Amino acid sequence: MDSLTDALRRCQDSEALLTEPRVAMDSNGCGEPPPPEKAAHFYVDDRVQYVREFLASKGVDFDRPCSYDNDGDCWLSGALPPWNKILSAVCLELIELRPATLCLRSIDMDSKGNTSVEALNYGAYLFTWLPKQHACVQSICLVESLLFKKPAFALKLALGSSTRLRHLTLKGGYSTPFSERDLSDGMAALKTLETFEFLKLDITSRDLAHDIAALLRENGRHLVKVRFERNDLSQRSTAVILKAVLKCQGLSELSFDHNHLNKGNIEALAAVVRSLRNLKKLTLRYSISEGGPFGPIAKALESNTSIEELSLKACEIQFELLFEALRTNTILKVLDLDSCTMTYSDVRHLANALTFNKGLRTVLLPHCSLENEGIVELANAMAKNDTLEKLDLFYNRCGARAVMAFCRSLTENCILRSVRFGLTAVSDQERRELSHQLSKQECYGRIVLPWVDSDLVPLTIALTADAQSLRELDLSDLGDFSSSLLCSLFDALASNTTVRVLKLEARHYDCRLGEALRNALISNQSIKSLELELGMNSFQGSFICDVCKALLVNATVVKLTIIAIEIGLRPSKLFAQMLRQNRALTSITLYSRHFEAKRVEMISRGLVDNNIVTSFVSKSLPRNRATLRIREAIGRNVGLLNRAARFVMQTTLTKRSAQAFETLRVAPSFVLQLSEVTGKSEQEAQAAIEAADRYIRSHYLYLTGVVKFSVKCHPSTQTQVDALNDYCWEAIAQFLTVSDVHDE
């Protein structure tokens, strides 16, 4: 964003550029400003004319009204690229994140190079115009945006025009400047918010705190998600906001992170816990310090019947009170105590609570300074607990004795599926003995450690047998292992059916390992997520090449993460080829410290030919045609998925949505994607897909427009088309696709 800000600063009065008219020039190059009555609209009208002409050159009618309604989508969702070309000047894009509704959101783009003030003004104008004119624009998400800064009133105008807005996220960076008055004036118009997120933006004045509280009260009937983070709030302002939260009776998620709570506000938060019957997730990370009086919240949790997820990361509280509440609470499913420093006494109270608790499924305790003795107490509790499924003890002072205690407990506990440790101060002999015990007790599928050479043989046996339900395999640095043992492990992974996540790190390339990994990924049919972190020299031989070759064939990996110092020319070519052919990947994260423009160009062209990937994350890509091509491809794919989802859910039964469904129907990952978009289980999504197939076959002629109302034939002694029953029509339609019938 720096160069955009610089572009504005180069102008003596950047705000005037949005409001002051151009001077009408005569034939001598001199001129005078227009009369005062024309000055107010002259420049805005000029800008509108430019936008209208630009969109017309792309076949888009700027003046076409919004066609959004509850049963269908607006035409705008099918014509996003031209609009996004203009919006990209202010690092914004318009994207269909939810079926039938659009989001104006910030994009992470390296802005090196000059961006004209005119381009900034055109983008800012569209930002203020779109929410007012198009009811389909229902979300605004600004992250460290230029529009917080200048033009100062663009945000005010946009929000003030967004009376139908349902989701608002405003996230700054450290010391992001913005006008509190303009923001308050803009937010005052919002009446239908379901999501409000105010993150890393200071609330330093009482007026802004009161205005935000008024916003919460005004939208209380609709709000389901409210998040505050690092707002530099005074305790008085915190009290004002928490009092307003009490009016949000439909709220299901509340976050109040990095905002210190004193005794009075902890009591106010306890009132929130008692009163909001729909609250399912509460996050208070870094918000309670110095042994804060947690008693009121703990007391409220004892009888709470809604909260299923609680995060108290890095909070300093009276843990004994929390753990006492856990003895009787049966609703809480996830407890996150990451970075909460605990004494041995605290851990004993937790262990005692876990012997009685019947609700918790996940407990996260990394970075809690736990010692061997405390971890052994937890192991003993697990012998009696029959509901907990996941326990994270990573980054604690854990030795072999504590892990052995869990091995013994797991023989009596068949519910706990995953316990994660980080070993400290373990001798080689102890580590070999521990590997032996893990194998003997068949714990390799349930206990997760930083693996060493002595683990590879029993891990290989576990993978081959498929008996220990190993769902995540994190191999860390491949250079720490024997190459031959790793090759054997990859051979076993090829036929394994339980591993869902594979993570590995490599500082140097080994061609034998590359080939073994490639063969494993080609044959494996269970891995859904693949994470690859590459060091300084590994890109030259490149595991990326091996992975890309495997993904030309693999049809189960849906999420790919690659972190590399640099991505070479050959890996970039193979990556682009893989994108053209792969029809399973839906999410790609690609981080590279040195990402040359030519490499981005190759990958962008591969992505254009891919209609399955709906998420592509890469930090600070350069502002060029290749980057815009990537964003256009992702936007197109998201829209395609949403149209297919609306057809499957039978909310939009049009030819266009049916074509989207047929396009994605053959993708191996479509069931998973549909499940995520609709919120249905994979089994329900599969059943809905089969129902959509039947609908196309039974309504083929109507859906494609061949028949408008009915079919009538002239009398004949032979069987006519209008005499065919549904079974016959379905039999005919199974040999046809919707796209076989071309539009006029």
RAVENVEN-V560739 format. One record per residue. N is the residue number from 1. PSI is psi as a letter, one per 30 degrees, with the letter a starting at -180 (NA if undefined). NEAR is the number of other ideal C-beta (glycine too) atoms within 8 Angstrom. D_FIRST is the distance of its C-alpha to the first C-alpha in Angstrom with 1 decimal. Layout:
BEGIN
n-><N:N>
psi-><PSI:PSI>
near-><NEAR:NEAR>
d_first-><D_FIRST:D_FIRST>
END
This chain:
BEGIN
n-><1:2:3:4:5:6:7:8:9:10:11:12:13:14:15:16:17:18:19:20:21:22:23:24:25:26:27:28:29:30:31:32:33:34:35:36:37:38:39:40:41:42:43:44:45:46:47:48:49:50:51:52:53:54:55:56:57:58:59:60:61:62:63:64:65:66:67:68:69:70:71:72:73:74:75:76:77:78:79:80:81:82:83:84:85:86:87:88:89:90:91:92:93:94:95:96:97:98:99:100:101:102:103:104:105:106:107:108:109:110:111:112:113:114:115:116:117:118:119:120:121:122:123:124:125:126:127:128:129:130:131:132:133:134:135:136:137:138:139:140:141:142:143:144:145:146:147:148:149:150:151:152:153:154:155:156:157:158:159:160:161:162:163:164:165:166:167:168:169:170:171:172:173:174:175:176:177:178:179:180:181:182:183:184:185:186:187:188:189:190:191:192:193:194:195:196:197:198:199:200:201:202:203:204:205:206:207:208:209:210:211:212:213:214:215:216:217:218:219:220:221:222:223:224:225:226:227:228:229:230:231:232:233:234:235:236:237:238:239:240:241:242:243:244:245:246:247:248:249:250:251:252:253:254:255:256:257:258:259:260:261:262:263:264:265:266:267:268:269:270:271:272:273:274:275:276:277:278:279:280:281:282:283:284:285:286:287:288:289:290:291:292:293:294:295:296:297:298:299:300:301:302:303:304:305:306:307:308:309:310:311:312:313:314:315:316:317:318:319:320:321:322:323:324:325:326:327:328:329:330:331:332:333:334:335:336:337:338:339:340:341:342:343:344:345:346:347:348:349:350:351:352:353:354:355:356:357:358:359:360:361:362:363:364:365:366:367:368:369:370:371:372:373:374:375:376:377:378:379:380:381:382:383:384:385:386:387:388:389:390:391:392:393:394:395:396:397:398:399:400:401:402:403:404:405:406:407:408:409:410:411:412:413:414:415:416:417:418:419:420:421:422:423:424:425:426:427:428:429:430:431:432:433:434:435:436:437:438:439:440:441:442:443:444:445:446:447:448:449:450:451:452:453:454:455:456:457:458:459:460:461:462:463:464:465:466:467:468:469:470:471:472:473:474:475:476:477:478:479:480:481:482:483:484:485:486:487:488:489:490:491:492:493:494:495:496:497:498:499:500:501:502:503:504:505:506:507:508:509:510:511:512:513:514:515:516:517:518:519:520:521:522:523:524:525:526:527:528:529:530:531:532:533:534:535:536:537:538:539:540:541:542:543:544:545:546:547:548:549:550:551:552:553:554:555:556:557:558:559:560:561:562:563:564:565:566:567:568:569:570:571:572:573:574:575:576:577:578:579:580:581:582:583:584:585:586:587:588:589:590:591:592:593:594:595:596:597:598:599:600:601:602:603:604:605:606:607:608:609:610:611:612:613:614:615:616:617:618:619:620:621:622:623:624:625:626:627:628:629:630:631:632:633:634:635:636:637:638:639:640:641:642:643:644:645:646:647:648:649:650:651:652:653:654:655:656:657:658:659:660:661:662:663:664:665:666:667:668:669:670:671:672:673:674:675:676:677:678:679:680:681:682:683:684:685:686:687:688:689:690:691:692:693:694:695:696:697:698:699:700:701:702:703:704:705:706:707:708:709:710:711:712:713:714:715:716:717:718:719:720:721:722:723:724:725:726:727:728:729:730:731:732:733:734:735:736:737:738:739:740:741:742:743:744>
psi-><f:e:f:e:e:e:e:e:f:f:k:e:i:e:e:f:f:f:f:k:l:l:k:k:k:a:f:g:g:l:l:l:l:l:l:e:f:f:e:e:f:e:e:e:e:e:e:e:e:e:e:e:e:e:e:e:f:g:g:k:j:e:f:k:l:k:g:k:l:f:f:a:l:l:f:e:f:g:h:e:e:e:e:f:e:e:f:f:e:g:h:l:l:k:k:i:e:k:k:f:k:l:k:j:l:k:k:j:k:j:h:k:l:k:j:l:e:e:e:e:e:e:e:e:e:e:e:f:e:e:f:e:f:j:f:f:j:g:k:k:j:k:j:h:k:f:f:f:d:k:k:f:g:e:e:e:e:e:e:f:f:h:f:g:k:f:k:k:k:j:k:a:a:k:h:j:k:l:j:e:e:e:e:e:e:e:f:f:f:k:f:g:k:f:k:j:k:j:k:h:k:k:i:f:l:e:e:e:e:e:e:e:e:e:e:e:e:e:g:e:f:f:k:f:k:k:k:k:k:i:g:h:k:l:e:e:e:e:e:e:e:e:e:e:e:f:f:i:f:g:k:f:k:k:k:i:k:h:j:k:k:a:e:e:f:e:e:e:e:e:e:e:e:e:e:j:f:g:j:f:k:k:k:h:k:h:f:k:l:h:h:l:i:f:e:e:e:e:e:e:f:e:g:k:g:e:k:f:k:k:k:h:k:g:k:j:l:j:f:e:e:e:f:e:e:f:e:f:k:g:e:k:e:k:j:j:g:k:g:j:k:k:l:e:e:e:e:e:e:e:e:e:e:f:f:f:k:g:e:k:f:k:k:j:h:l:h:g:h:k:l:e:e:e:e:e:e:e:e:e:e:f:f:f:k:g:f:k:f:k:k:j:g:l:h:l:i:k:a:e:e:e:e:e:e:e:e:e:e:f:f:f:j:g:e:j:f:k:k:k:l:j:k:k:h:k:l:e:e:e:e:e:e:e:e:e:e:e:e:e:g:h:g:f:f:f:k:k:l:j:l:l:e:f:f:e:e:e:e:e:e:e:e:e:f:g:f:g:h:j:f:k:j:j:f:b:j:f:f:f:l:k:e:e:e:e:e:e:e:e:e:e:f:e:g:k:g:f:k:f:k:k:k:l:k:k:f:l:k:j:e:e:e:e:e:e:e:e:e:e:e:e:e:k:g:f:k:e:k:k:k:j:k:k:a:e:f:f:f:e:e:j:f:e:e:e:e:e:e:e:f:f:e:k:g:f:k:f:k:k:k:k:j:k:e:k:j:l:e:e:e:e:e:e:e:e:e:e:e:e:e:k:g:e:k:f:k:k:k:j:k:k:e:j:j:k:e:e:e:e:e:e:e:e:e:e:f:e:g:k:g:e:k:f:k:j:k:k:k:h:k:l:j:a:e:e:e:e:e:e:e:e:e:e:e:e:e:e:e:e:e:e:e:e:e:e:e:e:f:h:f:j:i:l:e:e:e:e:e:e:e:e:e:f:e:f:k:f:g:e:e:e:e:e:e:e:e:f:g:l:l:e:e:e:e:e:e:e:e:e:e:e:e:e:e:e:e:f:g:e:e:e:e:f:g:e:k:e:e:l:k:k:l:l:k:l:f:l:k:l:e:f:f:k:l:e:e:e:e:e:e:e:f:f:g:l:l:e:f:f:j:k:l:NA>
near-><9:6:11:14:11:8:13:13:7:6:9:2:6:10:10:7:11:10:8:6:10:6:7:8:6:7:3:4:6:5:8:5:7:8:5:4:5:9:11:6:7:11:11:9:8:10:11:10:8:9:13:10:8:11:12:10:6:8:5:10:6:9:5:6:5:9:8:11:5:2:5:9:14:12:8:12:13:6:10:14:9:11:14:14:9:13:14:15:11:13:13:14:11:14:11:15:9:9:11:14:13:15:15:15:13:10:9:8:11:7:11:6:6:5:11:7:11:6:10:15:12:13:14:13:13:12:14:12:9:12:15:8:7:12:8:13:15:12:17:15:12:13:9:10:11:12:13:13:10:9:11:9:9:13:14:13:10:15:16:10:11:13:8:8:15:11:12:14:12:11:11:11:6:5:4:11:5:11:9:10:7:12:14:11:9:13:12:10:10:14:7:10:14:9:13:12:11:11:12:10:12:5:12:6:7:9:9:12:15:9:11:13:12:10:13:16:9:8:14:12:6:10:15:10:11:14:13:12:11:8:12:6:12:7:10:8:11:13:11:12:14:12:9:14:13:10:8:13:10:10:14:9:12:13:13:10:13:8:12:8:12:8:7:8:12:15:9:12:14:12:10:13:14:8:8:13:7:10:14:9:12:11:12:13:12:8:12:12:9:4:6:14:7:12:8:11:11:13:10:12:15:9:6:12:5:10:13:9:11:12:10:13:11:8:13:10:12:11:11:9:12:13:13:10:12:16:10:7:12:7:10:15:9:11:11:10:12:12:9:14:6:13:5:8:7:11:14:10:12:14:13:11:12:15:9:9:14:6:10:13:9:12:11:10:13:13:8:12:8:12:9:10:7:13:16:11:11:14:13:11:13:15:10:7:13:6:10:14:9:11:13:11:14:9:5:15:9:13:12:11:8:13:15:10:12:14:13:11:13:14:7:6:11:3:9:15:8:11:13:10:13:12:12:7:5:9:5:5:6:10:13:9:9:13:12:8:11:15:12:6:10:9:13:13:11:11:12:8:11:6:10:9:8:8:12:14:9:11:13:13:10:14:14:9:7:7:7:10:8:13:10:10:11:9:12:10:8:12:7:7:12:7:9:6:12:14:11:11:12:13:11:12:13:11:8:13:6:10:14:9:12:11:11:12:12:16:10:8:12:10:7:8:14:14:9:12:14:12:12:13:14:10:8:14:6:10:12:9:12:11:9:14:11:15:10:5:8:14:14:7:10:14:14:15:12:12:15:13:11:14:14:10:7:12:7:11:13:11:11:13:11:13:8:13:9:9:13:9:7:8:13:13:9:12:14:13:11:13:14:9:7:12:9:14:15:12:10:11:9:11:9:11:7:6:10:6:8:8:11:15:9:12:15:13:11:14:15:8:7:13:7:13:14:10:8:10:7:10:6:7:13:11:11:8:5:14:13:11:12:14:12:11:14:14:15:9:13:12:12:12:13:15:15:16:12:13:15:14:8:7:8:11:9:9:11:7:13:13:10:13:14:11:10:14:10:6:10:7:12:12:10:11:13:15:13:7:10:11:5:9:6:9:6:9:15:9:8:13:13:8:9:12:9:9:10:14:11:10:9:14:9:9:12:10:9:7:8:4:3:5:7:4:9:4:3:6:2:4:4:8:6:8:7:8:6:6:6:8:13:11:7:10:11:7:4:8:5:13:7:7:9:5:5:2>
d_first-><0.0:3.8:5.7:5.4:6.4:8.8:10.1:11.2:12.6:14.6:16.6:19.3:19.1:16.1:17.7:20.9:19.4:19.6:23.1:25.0:27.1:27.3:30.5:33.2:34.4:38.1:39.7:39.7:35.9:36.4:35.8:35.6:33.3:34.7:37.0:35.5:36.4:34.3:31.3:29.7:29.3:29.3:25.6:24.8:27.7:26.5:23.1:25.1:27.3:24.6:23.2:26.8:27.7:24.8:25.6:29.3:28.8:27.6:30.6:29.0:30.6:28.1:31.0:32.4:32.7:31.4:34.1:33.0:35.9:36.9:38.7:36.3:32.9:31.3:31.2:27.4:26.9:28.5:26.5:22.8:21.4:21.7:20.0:17.1:16.8:16.2:13.9:11.6:10.3:8.7:8.0:11.5:14.8:18.4:20.5:24.0:23.7:27.2:30.1:30.3:27.3:23.7:20.4:17.2:14.6:10.9:10.3:8.8:7.7:7.0:5.8:8.5:10.8:11.3:10.6:13.5:13.8:16.5:14.3:12.0:15.3:16.9:14.3:14.6:18.3:18.7:16.9:19.6:22.4:22.4:23.3:26.1:27.6:27.4:29.0:27.8:24.2:25.0:21.8:18.4:16.0:12.7:10.9:8.4:7.7:6.7:10.5:11.6:11.0:11.9:14.1:15.9:18.4:16.6:16.7:20.3:21.4:20.0:21.7:24.7:25.3:25.0:28.5:28.9:25.8:26.9:23.9:21.1:18.5:16.1:14.3:12.4:11.6:13.9:14.5:12.1:13.7:15.2:18.5:21.2:23.6:21.4:20.6:24.3:25.4:23.4:24.5:28.1:28.5:27.9:31.3:31.1:28.4:29.2:26.1:24.2:21.6:20.2:18.4:17.0:17.2:20.0:23.1:24.6:26.9:30.0:29.2:26.0:28.0:30.9:28.7:27.2:30.9:32.0:29.4:30.8:34.4:33.8:32.4:34.7:36.8:33.9:31.5:31.8:28.7:27.3:24.8:23.9:22.1:21.5:22.0:23.9:26.8:30.1:33.1:34.3:31.1:31.3:34.9:34.0:31.5:33.9:36.7:34.7:34.0:37.8:37.8:35.7:38.8:37.2:34.4:34.4:31.3:30.3:27.9:27.8:26.0:25.4:27.2:30.5:33.6:36.8:40.3:40.3:37.1:38.3:41.3:39.2:37.3:40.7:41.7:38.8:40.0:43.5:42.7:40.1:42.2:39.5:37.1:36.7:33.7:33.1:30.4:30.7:28.9:28.9:30.5:34.1:35.0:38.2:40.5:39.6:42.4:41.6:45.1:44.3:41.7:44.0:46.9:44.9:44.1:47.8:48.5:45.1:45.5:42.0:39.4:39.0:36.0:35.4:32.8:33.6:31.4:31.9:34.0:37.1:39.7:43.5:43.4:47.2:46.7:44.0:46.2:49.2:47.5:46.8:50.5:51.0:47.7:47.9:44.7:41.9:40.9:37.9:37.7:34.7:35.7:33.2:33.2:36.0:38.4:41.9:45.4:48.3:49.7:46.5:46.7:50.3:49.6:47.0:49.5:52.1:49.9:49.1:52.8:53.2:49.8:50.1:46.6:43.9:42.7:39.8:39.5:36.6:37.6:35.5:34.9:37.7:39.9:42.8:45.8:48.4:50.8:48.4:47.3:51.0:51.4:48.8:50.5:53.8:52.3:51.0:54.6:55.2:52.0:52.1:48.8:45.8:44.2:41.3:41.2:38.4:39.6:37.2:36.4:39.6:42.6:44.6:47.6:49.8:52.2:49.7:48.8:52.5:53.0:50.6:52.4:55.6:54.1:52.6:56.1:56.9:53.5:52.6:49.7:47.2:45.3:42.7:42.8:40.1:40.9:39.6:42.7:43.3:46.3:48.2:50.6:51.0:54.4:53.0:50.2:52.7:54.9:52.0:51.2:54.9:54.9:51.8:53.5:56.8:55.5:53.3:50.1:47.7:46.3:45.9:45.0:41.8:41.7:40.0:42.4:44.5:47.0:49.8:47.9:47.4:51.0:51.3:47.8:49.0:52.2:50.2:48.0:51.1:53.0:50.3:52.2:49.8:46.9:44.2:41.0:38.3:38.8:36.4:37.7:35.1:35.6:38.1:39.1:41.0:43.4:46.3:45.4:48.7:48.2:44.7:46.1:48.7:46.2:44.1:47.4:48.2:44.7:45.4:48.0:46.6:46.0:44.5:41.3:38.2:35.4:35.5:33.2:33.7:32.2:33.4:32.8:35.2:36.5:40.0:41.4:44.0:41.6:39.3:42.3:43.4:40.0:39.9:43.4:42.7:39.7:41.7:44.6:43.0:42.7:41.4:38.0:35.2:32.3:31.8:29.5:29.4:27.9:28.6:29.0:28.8:31.6:32.1:29.9:32.5:35.3:32.9:33.6:30.9:33.5:36.2:34.1:33.1:36.8:37.8:35.4:36.9:39.9:38.8:38.6:37.8:34.5:31.9:29.1:27.9:25.6:25.2:23.6:24.2:23.4:23.6:24.8:27.4:28.5:31.5:29.8:27.1:30.0:31.8:28.8:28.5:32.2:32.2:29.7:32.0:35.0:34.1:34.7:34.3:30.7:28.5:25.6:23.9:21.6:20.8:19.2:19.5:18.3:19.0:18.5:19.6:18.8:22.6:22.8:20.0:21.9:25.1:23.9:22.4:25.8:27.6:25.6:26.5:30.1:29.6:30.0:30.2:26.9:24.9:22.2:20.2:17.7:16.0:13.0:10.0:12.1:11.5:10.9:14.6:17.8:18.6:15.6:16.3:19.9:19.4:17.8:20.6:23.2:22.1:22.1:25.5:26.9:25.9:27.6:30.6:31.1:30.9:33.5:35.7:35.5:36.5:39.5:40.6:40.4:42.3:40.0:39.4:42.4:41.5:41.9:38.1:37.6:40.7:39.3:36.1:38.4:40.6:37.6:36.4:39.9:40.6:37.5:38.7:35.7:36.2:38.3:35.7:32.9:35.1:36.0:32.4:31.7:35.0:35.6:39.0:40.5:40.7:44.5:43.9:41.2:43.7:46.4:44.2:43.4:47.1:47.8:45.3:47.1:50.4:49.0:48.0:51.4:53.3:51.4:50.5:52.2:50.8:47.2:47.2:48.8:52.0:54.0:53.1:55.9:58.7:60.8:64.4:66.7:70.1:73.1:74.2:76.4:73.6:70.6:67.9:64.1:64.3:66.6:64.1:63.1:59.7:60.5:61.2:58.0:55.9:57.8:57.0:53.3:52.7:53.0:50.4:46.7:45.1:43.5:47.0:47.4:45.3:44.1:45.7>
END
